């Protein structure tokens, strides 16, 4: 990789970091003569669908963000022959984990300044419908650490989730029982441990662990066994500061920290902005950034990807059959049911981004089982959907605000015009999907 020129303009100079799945290189952007960071998957991971999909999701999300306390993305590619590539701004600093290790404990005023910047970034991404899901000191870069110009930058969206659009990664289709839990055990929220629905307050729990660590010099829970650590997050109350020998943190500040560490989301601050303001109030003076949380911070316009609103009208797509339905069910349940639907079809996933899954259904397989019997030999549905070469199927999914999940199923024949019999059978497939989603 060193010495290569990626995407025609980023010459790789040296490796600067390495994670479990990726390598980070320092490169020079030739056309602008500036240093950038290039992130790529490690070795053989570039050919492993699960690793590639996680990286593609990170690229998809980060390329839409523009905020002064979120690392900036300059360029990306998901189609390079060497694998996905993410090009980001080069941050000359040190991560918050090293800052804590060096200092031991941080003064409450400095913690408040860091928290204000972090909450500014979190409020922005939460308002954009994104949950980070892996907040920890190692994912926060500190610029000019220890100076009046100290600034925090939120990084690493590899486990982030788009909360306003249902997302199912391709590798999950093959395993209908795949677990959706993710995160770092030391900072994981109780609802993530339990496998419950998560919202922005799950991220705030992780912030609470970091606040505790910065103020006390240690995390609230210490267990050598990962399972015991996760149980502690779900069930054990965090020790009071006085119980671990920390006596100089104001009681009001400690109450804010403990509110973040509540076991249930409705007992935590309602938002990142509310948390930052509560910490300032507890400290008795304002140390948050004086500028609004996002002056000029914006959600960058997404690329022209298919969405529910942008789908081709039926009247100009005469070969398409389209059906829509609404379901008042949790996303986790919808994900399980839709994965089962696709798995049972025996279809090939050709694309999966937040809000859209594309599959290609080819010749039927002689397999038993399945939710609808589509894999049974001689199944009417299976043979009906097979035209000359198969059927293209799209699933558009969107949840607007707190409303129901909208699912739009679009089917197109491969290799020929849509016949009347094919359209009829597509209608039956849509009815079967609706019955399965709604539990009828």
N, C-alpha and C positions, 0 to 999 in steps of 0.2 A: 504493500500500500504506500509506503514512504517513497516519495519521488514521483508518484503518479499524479496526473491531473484529472480531477473528477468533474463531471458535468461540463467539461471544456474550459473551466476557468478557475478551479480551486486546486492549487498545487500543494500536495501534502508534504509537510516538512518533518514532523516528528510526532510520536505518540505521547500523549500527556496524561491519559487515564485509561482505566479498564474496569468494567463492571462484570456482573455475572453473565450478561448477554451481549454486551456491546463493547466497542473500543472507541476511544475519543482521540482525535488527532488535531494538532494545530496545523493550519494550512494558510496559504496566502491567496487572497482573491486577486487574480492577475489584472483584471480590468479596472479595479479600484485601488489596488495596492494597499490592502488592509488585511490584518490577520483575522481569521475566522476559526470556528471550531467545527469539525466534521465528525458526525457520529455515524457509525456503521455497525452492523451485526458482526459478531465474532465468527470467523472461520465457517464451519459447517452449518452454523445456525442460519446462515443466509439461504439455505435450502430447506429449512424446517418450517412447515406452514404455521405452527403456533407462534414461533419466535417472529417470523415475518409479519404475521397479523398484528401482534402486539406493537411492533415498530410502526407499521402502517397507521395504526390507530393514533399513536403518538404524533406522527407527522400530520395526520388529518386535523387533530385538535390544535396543536401548537401553531400551525400555519394560519389559524384564524384569530389568534390572540395578539393584542397590541396594547401593552400597559407598561408604565415605567418600572414596575416592580415584578415583571415577568420576563424571563430571558427571551430575547427577540430572535425570531427565525428569519434568516436571509434568503434561504433557498431550500429546495428539497426535490427528491425524485423517488418514485416507487417503481420505476420501470427500468432502472439501470441494470445492465447485465451482471454487475457485481453485487447487486442487492439494493435494498432501500438505502437512501442517503439523506441525512438531515444536516443542514448547514445553519449554524447559529452564531450569534455574536460571541466574541471572545471576551470573557469576564476575567479581569486580573484581580483575583481576590482569594479568599479562603472560605470554605463552607462553615456553617454555623456549628457543626459538630466539633471542628478543630478549635473554634473560638471558645466553646464551652470547656473543652479539655484543657486549653491553655489557661483560662481564667479561673476555672473551678466553679465559681458562682458569679453571676452578673448582678450589678446594682439594679434595683427596681426601675429607676429612671431609664437606664439603657434598655432594659427589657421592654419597657413601654414604647420606646422609639422603634425597636425592631418589630414589636407586635403591631404598631400602627401601620407600618409599611406592609407587613405580611397581610394584615386584615384588609388593607386597601386592595391588594392583589386578589385575595380570596373573595371579597365582595364582588369584584369585577367578574371573576370566572364563574362564581355561583349565579350571578345575574345573567350570565351567558348560557346557563344550563349545564355547566361542567362541574363535576366532582373530581377533586384531585386523587383521593383515596390512598395516597402514599406520602403524607406529610411527615417529615422528619428533618432533623438538623442537617443531615447530609444532602438534602435536596433544596437547601436554601444557601445561596452564595452571598457572602458578605463582601462588599466592596469598601475599600478604605476603612477596614475594621479598626475600631478603637479610636477613631478620629471624629471630629464634629460632622464630617461629611459621610459618615458610615451609612451604607445603603444596602438593603436586602433585595435579592432577586430570587423569585420562585422558579425552580427548574424541575425537570424530569416528570413528564406527563405520561409515562409509559403505562401506568395502571389507571389513568383517568377514564371517566365515564361521562357520556353525554346523557344527562338526566332527563332531557325533554324529548329524546328520541330513542326508541328501543334499538339496541344494538346487539347483534349476535355474531360472534367471530366465526369464520369458516371452520376452524378446528373443533368448535363446540358442537357442530351439526352431527358429527360422528359419534358423539357421546351425549345422549339425552340426559344423563345424570351428572354432567359436569358441574362441579362446584364453582360458584361465582365469587367465593371469598378471595380476597387479595389484600395486600398491604404488608407492612413490616410489623412483626409480632410485638415489638416494644412500644409501638405507637398505634396499634389497631383499636378500633372502636368496639364497644360491646355488641352493637347491632351487627357489625361485620362478623364478629365471632359467632353470633347466633344464627347468621344467615338471614337476617331480617332485611326489610326494605331500608335503604339509606337515603338521606338527603344531606344538605349542606352541613347540618349539625354533626354529622359523622366526622367531617373534616375538623370541626371545632373541638371535638374530643382529642384528636391528635395534637391540635394546637395546645390544649390544656396540658398534655403530657410534656410538651416542649417548654411551656411556661414553668411547670413544676421543676423541670430539669435545670432551666436557666437560673431560677431563684434559689433552689435547694442544692444544686450541684450533683444531683442524682435523680434518676427516674422514680416514679412512685412505686413501681413493682419490679422486683428482682427475683427471677426464678431461672435456674439452669435449664429446666425442661420447658420446651416451647409450649406444650399443651397446658402445663400448669400456669405459664405466663398468660395465656389467652383466657383461661378460666378466671384468673385474677382480674383481668380487665372486665370480664362479664359480671363478676360477683363480689370481689373484695373491695371494701372501701379504701381509698388511698390514705396513708398515714398523714396525720397533721404535721405541719412543719415543726412544731415544738417537740413532737415525739421523736424526731430524728435530729434534734439539736439545733434547728434553725429558729432563732428567736428575733431576728431583726427585720422580718418581712411584716409590714402592716397587716393587721387582722382583716381589714377591708379588701386588701389585695389578695390575701389567701382565700377569702370567700369567693372572689371572682374566679380564681384558679380552680377551686373545688367545684364551682358551678359548671365549668367546662368538663370536668371529670365525672359528672353525674352519669349514672348507668343508663338512663333513658333520655332520648333526644329532647322531649318536651320539658325537661328540667334544666336544659342548657340555655345559654344565650340564643336568641332567635336568629341572629345573623352575625357575620364577621364584624359588621359596622357596630352593632349593639355591643359586642364583646369589647372592641377597642374603646368605645366610649365609657363602658363600665369600668375598664381598667384605669382609664384616665381619672374618672371620678373617684375611684378608690384611692388613687395615689394623691389626689387633692390638687393636681395641676395638669394642665394640658401639655402633653409632649408628643401628641400625634402630629403627622404632617399637616401644615395649615392649609394646603391645597385640598380640594375635594378628592374623593377616592379615585376619580378617573377624569381629570381635565384633559380632554384630548385622547383619553384612553378609549378605545373603541373595539368592537368586535369586527375584525376585518371581514369584508364581504366574502362569502364562501365561493368556491369555484362552481362552475355550472354542472353540478351533480344532479341527478334525478331526484326530485322531491315530489311530495303529494301534489303540491300546487302546480308544479312544472310538468306533470305527466301529460303526454300527448292526448288531446281530446279524442274521445271515441269516434266522433264523426269523421276525423281525418286519418284515423288508423283503422281501416275497415277489417283488417285481419285480427284485431285485438278483441279479447273478451275481458271485461273488467267488472269486478264486483267489490263493493265496499261494505264494511261492517264496523260497529263500535262495540267495545267491551269494557265494562267497569271492573277490571281485575288488576291486581298488582303486576308490575313489570316482570318480577321473577317468575310468576305463574305463566304470564304470556310467553316469556322466553322458553320455558319448558315445553309449552304446548306447540309453539311454532317450530321449535327444534324437532319435536316428535313428528310434526306434519311433514317437514322436509326430509327427515330421516326415513320415514315410511314410504315416501315417494321413490326412494333410492336415487335421488337426483344428484347432480354434480353442482356444487356451489362455484359459481364463476365470479361473483363479486359480493362483498359485504362491507358496507360503510354504515355509520349511524343513520337509521331511518330507511335503509334499503338493503334487501337481499335479492340477488339474482341467482337463479338455478336453471340448469339445463336438464331436461328429462329426455332420456334416449330410450333404447329398446328395453322392455321390461325384463327383470331378472326372475328366474324361477326360484323364488325364496318364499318361505312360509312366514306367517305372522304379520305384524303391522297393525297399526291402530284401525285402519279402514279396510284391511284385506287387499290393498293395492299390490302387495308383493305375492299374493297367492297365485298359483298357476291358473291361467285362464280368466283372471279377474276382469270383469267388464270395464271397470274404470281404467285399469292399466292398459288394456288394448285400445280402448277408445281414445286415450290421450296420445297414443303413438301414431303420428302421421308418417310421412315418408322417412323423416329422420328424427322426429321428436317434437318437443314443445319447450319454448322459452317461458319461464315463469318469473314474475317479479312480485315481491312482497314489499309494499311501502307501508311504513309504520310511523305514527306520529302521535304524541300526546300534547295537546295545547293547554297550557296553564294547568289547572287541576281537573280538567275534563277527562272524558273517557279516552281510551286508546283507540285510535282510528287505524284500521288495517284495510289496505286496498290490494286486492289480488288481480294481477294482470297476466293474461296468458296469450301467447302468440304461437302459431304453428311454425315449425322449421321445415323448409323445403317444399312449400306449396301454399295454395290458398286455403282459407278456413272453410271446411265443409259444414253443412247444417248439423250432421251427426257430431262432429268435433265440438261445435258450439254448445250443443245440448249436453254433452258429457262434461265440458268445462263448467257449465252451470251446476252440474251435480257435484263436481269437486268443490266448488265454492260453497255449496250448501253443507257439504260434509265438513269443510274447514270451520264454517260458522258453528255448526253443531258441536264440534270438538272444542273450539275456543270458549263457547258459552256453556259447555257442560251439559248439553241436551242429548 
